[in-house]
Amino acid sequence: MNGRQLADAARTIRPDLEVLFITGYAEKSGVSNGQLTPGMRVLTEPLVVETFAARVLE
């Protein structure tokens, strides 16, 4: 199971769950190219701590 599959499974239980993916392989993952649904965000590595903190607070 990859991260997207886990997020989708978790959302069957909690449909309002916000999801933040962090990846170094966004172009090859199932979270890029417009495949995110509302409430899902993605950060790519390397990431800036301030950016990470801002996304978590959102």
N, C-alpha and C positions, 0 to 999 in steps of 0.2 A: 504494500500500500504506500503510495506516495503522499506528499503533503496535501495536494489538491483532493485526492480521494478521501483522506482523513477529514478535511474541512467539509466536504460534501456530506459525509456520513454524520458528522457532528451537527450539521445544520438540519438533518432530518429530525433530530431531537430538539434542537434550539434554532429555529429558523431565523431568529434575529441576531445570531452570533456574528460578531465582527471578526474578520480574519486578516491577519498581517503575515504575508509570506516574505521570507528573507532567503535570497538565493544568490549564488554566484553564477548560475546558469539560466538566467531568465529567458534567454532566447531559445533554449531547448526544453524548457519546462512547460507544464500544462497550465501555467499561470500567465503566460504572455500572449501577445497578439490578440487582444480583445476578448480573451476567454474568461475574464474575471466577471463575476456577477456583482450586483450592488452590495456594498458592505465588505468587499474584498479589496485589499491593497497589496502592493508588492514593493519591496525594497531590494536593491541589488547590492551585492558586496563588491568591493569594500564599502562600508557605510560609515557615515559620520554620526557620532553619538548624538549630537543635537538633532539631527534629522530623525533618527530612530525614536528619540524621546518625544519629539513633536508628533510623530505618527501614532505612537502609543496613546498620547493624550487626546488625539482626535477621536 
